[in-house]
C-alpha cells in the first residue's frame, strides 16, 4: 500500500512537471512540437557541463559543486521531458517499477560512467531514455523529490529568462558577478513558504535581484 501511494505521488509530480514543461515550451514557440528541436544534442552537451561541475580532471584539484551538478541534471530533465512529450511517450507507466534508491559511489567513478552512458545512449538513439538518466540520479545520489523541487525552481528561472529577453539576446545571465543559476540556488534556500507558493515567490525574488543588479 505504501509503495502504491509513493507511485501515485510520483505520478502526480510527473504530471505537474509535464504541465510546466508544456507551458514553457509554448512560450518558446506556440507550435514547438513541429520545430524538430534537437533535444538529444542539448542533453549530451549538458552531460559535458555536468561533468565539469562534478570534476573529472586528474591533473588538478577539483571539488564537486553538487548544487550545480543537480541543476545540470534538472536541465537534462527539461530536455528529456520535452522529448518524451513530443514523442507521446509520457504516461503513468514511465516510472512504474523504477527505483531511485542511491548507489554507493565514494570515488565518483560510477557517477562519471553513468553520465557518459547517458550521453552515449542519447547520441546513439537520438532520443531521451529514462533508464540511464535514473542511473545518473542514483549514483550522485539525487532523489525524485530533489528532482521535483529543483525542476520547479529551474522552470521558473527559464520562464523568467524568456520574459526578460533571453531569446532576443537582451537578457543578462550575470548579476553582480554571479550566474543566475547561483542566484536561483540562494533564493530557493531562503524561501520559507508553502510548496504551492514557491513559483510565484521565487519569480518575485529573482525579479528583485535582477532589477537591483541593473542599478
N, C-alpha and C positions, 0 to 999 in steps of 0.2 A: 504493500500500500504506500509506504514511504517513497519507494522507488518510482511508483506511478505518479505520485504527487510531484516529485522532482522533475520527472519527464514533462509533466503538464506545465510546470513553472518555466522550464527551459523553452518549451514550445511558445509560450506567451511572450517571453523575452525575444525569441527569434522573430516572431510576428511583429513585435514593436520595432525591432531594428530594421526589418524589411520595409516597414511603412516609412520609417525615417529615411532610409536609403532611396526609396522611390521618390519621396518628396525632394530630396537633394538633387537626384538625377534629373528630375523635371525642371529644376531651377537652372541646371547646366544647359539642358536642351529639352524642349517640350516633346520632342519625338526621339528621345535618347536611344530607345531600343533598336532603331533602324540606322544608327550612325556608324555601326561597325567599330566602335571604340575597342582598342586593343588592350583589354583588361589583363590578359595574360602577360603582356610586356610590362605593364605597370607593376604587376605582382613580383616578377623576378628582379626588377630594378629595386623595389622596396626591400627585397631579401638582402641585397648587397648593402643597402643603407643600414638595415637592421644589424648585420654582422659588424659594420663599422662601429656602431654604438656598443655592441657587446664586447668587441675586441677579438682579433684573430692574428695580429702581427707578433711574430716571435722575436723580432729584433728590437722591440721597445716595450716599456711597461705600459699596459693598458688596463684601466679599471672600468668594468662594465657599468654603463649608465642604464640600470634596469628600467627606470621610469621611461626613458626614451625608447628602449627596446620594446616595451609594451605598447607604446604609441605607434611604433612601426608595424607591430603585429596587427594593431587596430586598423592602420592604413591598408594593410593587405586584406583584412576582412571587408573593408569598404568595397574594394575592387572585386573580391571574391563574391560578396553578396550580389553586386551588380551583375556579375557573370551568371550566377545561379538564377537570378530573377529573369534575366533576358532569355535564358535557355529553358525557362519553365521548370527548373529542377528544384525549386524551393518549396518544400512542404513539410508536414509534421514528421514524416519518416526520416528526414535528413539526419536527425540526432538520435534516432532510436537505437539503443544499444551502444551508443558512443560513450566511452569513459574518458573523463578529464582528470583521472587520478594522476598525481605527479609521479614522475620517474626520477629516482636519484641520479644526479649528474654532477658530482663535485667539481670536476675539472672543466666542464662545459663542452666536452667533445661531442657528447650525444646531441646537445642542442645545436652546435655548429653543423653537424651531419644532417640533422633534421631540417634545418633551414636550407641546406644545399639540395636535399632531396625534394623539398617543396619547389624550389626554383627549377630543378631538373624536370620534375613531373609536369610542371606548368608549361615549360618550354616545349616538351615533347608533345603533350596533348593540346597545347594552346587553349587550355581551359583551367578553371579552378577545381581542385579536388579537395574535399573536406578532410580526408584521412591524413595526408601529410601535414596539413595545417594543424590539426589536433595534436599530432606528434610534436610539433614545434611548441605548442602550448604546454604539453605535458612535461617536456624536458627543460623548460625555463625555470620553474613552472609558472603557469598563469591559469587561474580558474575561469570558468564560464561567467561567473559573477563579475570578475575583474574585467573580462572582455566586454560585458554589457555596460558596466559603469563607464569605462573609458571610451567605448564606442559612442555613447550618448554625448560625452564631452567633446570628442573629436568631430562628431557630426555637427554639433552646434558651432564649433570653430570653422568648419568648412562652409557652413551657411553664412557665418559672419564674414568670411573671406569673400564669398560671392557678392554679398550685399555691399562690400566696400571696395569693389573694383578689381577683384582677383583675375577674372577672365580678361578684363580690359587692360591689365598691366599697371594699374594705378595703386594697387594695394601695397602697403609696406609690411613686409614679413618680420622685419627687425624693429622692435620697440625698445628704445633706450638700451641698446646693446644686447637684448635678449630676443631669441626667436619666439614667434607666437606660440609654438608648441610648449616652450618653457613657461610662458605666462599661463597657458592652459593648465599645466600641472600644478602650478602655485595656486591658482584660483580654485581648482577642484579641491585641493587640500584645505582651503579656507572656508568653503561653503558648509553651512550648518542648517540646511533646510530640508524639508520633506522631499523624497525622491521625485514626486511629480512636479515639484517646483524647480528642479535643477536646470532644465533647459532655459527657462526664462531668466532665472537669476544669474546663470553662467553667462548668457548673452549680455546682460546688463553690465556685469563685472568686466567682461572683455572690452565692451564698448567704452567704459570709463577709462581703462588703461590705455586703450588705443588713442582716444582723444587727448589724454594727458600727455602722451608721448609726442604729440604734434605741437605742444606749447613751447 
